[in-house]
Amino acid sequence: MTVTTRDRGALVEPALPVEDCGFRMLQAEEYAAAMAFPETYRWQGSKRDRVRMAGNAVPCNMARDLVACAVESIS
C-alpha cells in the first residue's frame, strides 16, 4: 500500500440507504496501524509528515514474506 501526503485514503461506513453513507479521511494513526506499526510507536512532525513516513514504510509481515519467497526460490 502506498500512501501519499495528500488526503486520498478514506473509510466509507455503509448505512442504508446509500445516501446516508458516511465518509471521512484516514488519520495518520490509522495509516500506521495498516502498516503494522505498534500503538506505542512515537511519531514526530506534522500530520502530513506522519502520513508520509507511514506511507513509505514496508510492513514487517510483507518484508518477512518477501525474504521467505526469495530464499525459497534460491534453494
BARONU-424736 format. One record per residue: residue in three letters; x, y, z of N, C-alpha, C in turn. Coordinates in pm, whole numbers, plus 50000, padded with zeros to 5 digits. Atoms other than C-alpha are relative to their C-alpha. Layout:
BEGIN
+---------+-------+-------+-------+-------+-------+-------+-------+-------+-------+
: residuo :   nxx :   nyy :   nzz :  caxx :  cayy :  cazz :   cxx :   cyy :   czz :
+---------+-------+-------+-------+-------+-------+-------+-------+-------+-------+
:     ALA :     X :     Y :     Z :     X :     Y :     Z :     X :     Y :     Z :
...
+---------+-------+-------+-------+-------+-------+-------+-------+-------+-------+
***
This chain:
BEGIN
+---------+-------+-------+-------+-------+-------+-------+-------+-------+-------+
: residuo :   nxx :   nyy :   nzz :  caxx :  cayy :  cazz :   cxx :   cyy :   czz :
+---------+-------+-------+-------+-------+-------+-------+-------+-------+-------+
:     MET : 50085 : 49883 : 50000 : 50000 : 50000 : 50000 : 50090 : 50124 : 50000 :
:     THR : 49927 : 49874 : 50005 : 50140 : 50339 : 49904 : 49908 : 50110 : 50049 :
:     VAL : 50078 : 49891 : 49945 : 50020 : 50640 : 50097 : 50066 : 50131 : 49962 :
:     THR : 49947 : 49869 : 50037 : 50063 : 50991 : 49962 : 49980 : 50098 : 50114 :
:     THR : 50013 : 49901 : 49893 : 50091 : 51304 : 50174 : 49872 : 50081 : 49990 :
:     ARG : 50130 : 49933 : 50015 : 49759 : 51435 : 50045 : 49891 : 49906 : 50051 :
:     ASP : 50111 : 50083 : 49953 : 49429 : 51315 : 50193 : 49931 : 49935 : 49880 :
:     ARG : 50063 : 50075 : 50109 : 49327 : 51046 : 49946 : 49936 : 49871 : 50049 :
:     GLY : 50056 : 50123 : 49945 : 49254 : 50740 : 50161 : 49883 : 50032 : 50090 :
:     ALA : 50118 : 49972 : 49918 : 48921 : 50713 : 50335 : 49931 : 49871 : 50039 :
:     LEU : 50089 : 50109 : 49960 : 48682 : 50484 : 50516 : 49859 : 50040 : 49964 :
:     VAL : 50141 : 49976 : 50029 : 48326 : 50453 : 50398 : 49921 : 49911 : 50094 :
:     GLU : 50082 : 50075 : 49906 : 48079 : 50349 : 50663 : 49861 : 49983 : 49940 :
:     PRO : 50128 : 50019 : 50069 : 47784 : 50192 : 50483 : 49880 : 50004 : 50095 :
:     ALA : 50128 : 49998 : 49930 : 47431 : 50254 : 50600 : 49893 : 49998 : 49892 :
:     LEU : 50107 : 50001 : 50099 : 47101 : 50209 : 50425 : 49912 : 50121 : 50022 :
:     PRO : 49968 : 50008 : 50142 : 47003 : 50392 : 50209 : 50139 : 50057 : 49969 :
:     VAL : 49867 : 49960 : 50043 : 47317 : 50475 : 50011 : 50027 : 50148 : 50028 :
:     GLU : 49982 : 49856 : 49977 : 47260 : 50849 : 50052 : 50048 : 50031 : 50142 :
:     ASP : 49962 : 49979 : 49861 : 47330 : 50806 : 50426 : 50138 : 49945 : 50033 :
:     CYS : 49867 : 50052 : 49974 : 47679 : 50655 : 50384 : 50090 : 50111 : 50053 :
:     GLY : 49906 : 49903 : 49945 : 47942 : 50829 : 50594 : 50135 : 49990 : 49930 :
:     PHE : 49870 : 49996 : 50067 : 48283 : 50932 : 50457 : 50093 : 50087 : 50083 :
:     ARG : 49902 : 49919 : 49931 : 48595 : 51051 : 50635 : 50139 : 49961 : 49954 :
:     MET : 49862 : 50028 : 50039 : 48967 : 51076 : 50564 : 50066 : 49918 : 50110 :
:     LEU : 49925 : 50078 : 49902 : 49202 : 50829 : 50734 : 50095 : 50091 : 50078 :
:     GLN : 49907 : 49927 : 49916 : 49410 : 50964 : 51021 : 50138 : 49935 : 49992 :
:     ALA : 49863 : 50050 : 50005 : 49787 : 50923 : 51044 : 50014 : 49872 : 50083 :
:     GLU : 49993 : 50118 : 49915 : 49742 : 50670 : 51326 : 49939 : 49878 : 49931 :
:     GLU : 50063 : 50110 : 50072 : 49515 : 50458 : 51104 : 50091 : 49949 : 49888 :
:     TYR : 49901 : 50042 : 50100 : 49775 : 50456 : 50825 : 50109 : 49917 : 50067 :
:     ALA : 49895 : 50070 : 49928 : 50036 : 50349 : 51081 : 49953 : 49860 : 50041 :
:     ALA : 50054 : 50130 : 49962 : 49812 : 50067 : 51206 : 49992 : 49907 : 49879 :
:     ALA : 50006 : 50081 : 50123 : 49761 : 49947 : 50847 : 50138 : 49951 : 49958 :
:     MET : 49863 : 50038 : 50034 : 50139 : 49934 : 50809 : 50065 : 49919 : 50111 :
:     ALA : 49958 : 50088 : 49890 : 50167 : 49721 : 51129 : 50096 : 50066 : 50099 :
:     PHE : 49923 : 49933 : 49896 : 50332 : 49986 : 51347 : 49931 : 49976 : 50134 :
:     PRO : 50063 : 50016 : 49868 : 50275 : 49923 : 51720 : 49939 : 50133 : 50047 :
:     GLU : 50066 : 49879 : 49950 : 50047 : 50169 : 51900 : 50096 : 50086 : 50082 :
:     THR : 49905 : 49927 : 49915 : 50343 : 50267 : 52121 : 50106 : 50073 : 49918 :
:     TYR : 49900 : 49934 : 50085 : 50550 : 50390 : 51822 : 49981 : 50151 : 50009 :
:     ARG : 50006 : 49854 : 49987 : 50633 : 50760 : 51865 : 50029 : 50066 : 49865 :
:     TRP : 49987 : 49927 : 50125 : 50582 : 50981 : 51560 : 50035 : 50144 : 50030 :
:     GLN : 49967 : 49859 : 49986 : 50728 : 51328 : 51517 : 49961 : 50072 : 49873 :
:     GLY : 50033 : 49920 : 50117 : 50630 : 51608 : 51284 : 49851 : 50023 : 49987 :
:     SER : 50140 : 49966 : 50026 : 50305 : 51730 : 51136 : 49923 : 49876 : 49956 :
:     LYS : 50083 : 50110 : 50048 : 50014 : 51511 : 51031 : 50048 : 49956 : 49861 :
:     ARG : 49953 : 50031 : 50135 : 50140 : 51532 : 50674 : 50131 : 49920 : 50004 :
:     ASP : 49874 : 50073 : 49984 : 50487 : 51418 : 50784 : 49975 : 49857 : 50048 :
:     ARG : 50028 : 50135 : 49948 : 50343 : 51124 : 50980 : 49939 : 49911 : 49893 :
:     VAL : 50061 : 50077 : 50109 : 50130 : 51013 : 50683 : 50107 : 49962 : 49898 :
:     ARG : 49892 : 50028 : 50095 : 50434 : 51040 : 50454 : 50091 : 49890 : 50052 :
:     MET : 49910 : 50101 : 49944 : 50653 : 50837 : 50689 : 49934 : 49862 : 50006 :
:     ALA : 50070 : 50128 : 49995 : 50391 : 50565 : 50738 : 49983 : 49944 : 49859 :
:     GLY : 50020 : 50045 : 50137 : 50327 : 50550 : 50363 : 50125 : 49947 : 49933 :
:     ASN : 49875 : 50047 : 50057 : 50694 : 50494 : 50285 : 50055 : 49877 : 50071 :
:     ALA : 49954 : 50116 : 49923 : 50725 : 50208 : 50532 : 49963 : 49870 : 49929 :
:     VAL : 50033 : 50134 : 50048 : 50727 : 49838 : 50448 : 49950 : 49922 : 50121 :
:     PRO : 50050 : 50076 : 49886 : 50504 : 49631 : 50678 : 50091 : 49882 : 50032 :
:     CYS : 49911 : 50108 : 49957 : 50702 : 49376 : 50881 : 49963 : 49867 : 49937 :
:     ASN : 50043 : 50128 : 50059 : 50494 : 49085 : 50753 : 50035 : 49992 : 49852 :
:     MET : 49968 : 49997 : 50143 : 50548 : 49191 : 50393 : 50148 : 49975 : 49978 :
:     ALA : 49855 : 50020 : 50012 : 50925 : 49212 : 50436 : 50036 : 49855 : 50030 :
:     ARG : 49975 : 50140 : 49962 : 50928 : 48871 : 50608 : 49960 : 49906 : 49885 :
:     ASP : 50049 : 50087 : 50107 : 50721 : 48711 : 50331 : 50084 : 50013 : 49873 :
:     LEU : 49917 : 49980 : 50118 : 50931 : 48865 : 50052 : 50134 : 49928 : 50014 :
:     VAL : 49872 : 50069 : 49978 : 51253 : 48734 : 50207 : 49980 : 49849 : 49996 :
:     ALA : 50029 : 50145 : 50002 : 51097 : 48389 : 50258 : 49985 : 49951 : 49857 :
:     CYS : 50018 : 50038 : 50141 : 50995 : 48378 : 49890 : 50134 : 50001 : 49927 :
:     ALA : 49870 : 49993 : 50066 : 51341 : 48487 : 49779 : 50089 : 49883 : 50040 :
:     VAL : 49919 : 50112 : 49952 : 51513 : 48225 : 49996 : 49949 : 49869 : 49940 :
:     GLU : 50058 : 50122 : 50057 : 51274 : 47956 : 49872 : 50032 : 49985 : 49853 :
:     SER : 49971 : 50009 : 50144 : 51335 : 48043 : 49507 : 50148 : 49974 : 49973 :
:     ILE : 49855 : 50025 : 50017 : 51714 : 48031 : 49556 : 50034 : 49856 : 50029 :
:     SER : 49964 : 50137 : 49959 : 51720 : 47693 : 49727 : 49922 : 49894 : 49927 :
+---------+-------+-------+-------+-------+-------+-------+-------+-------+-------+
***
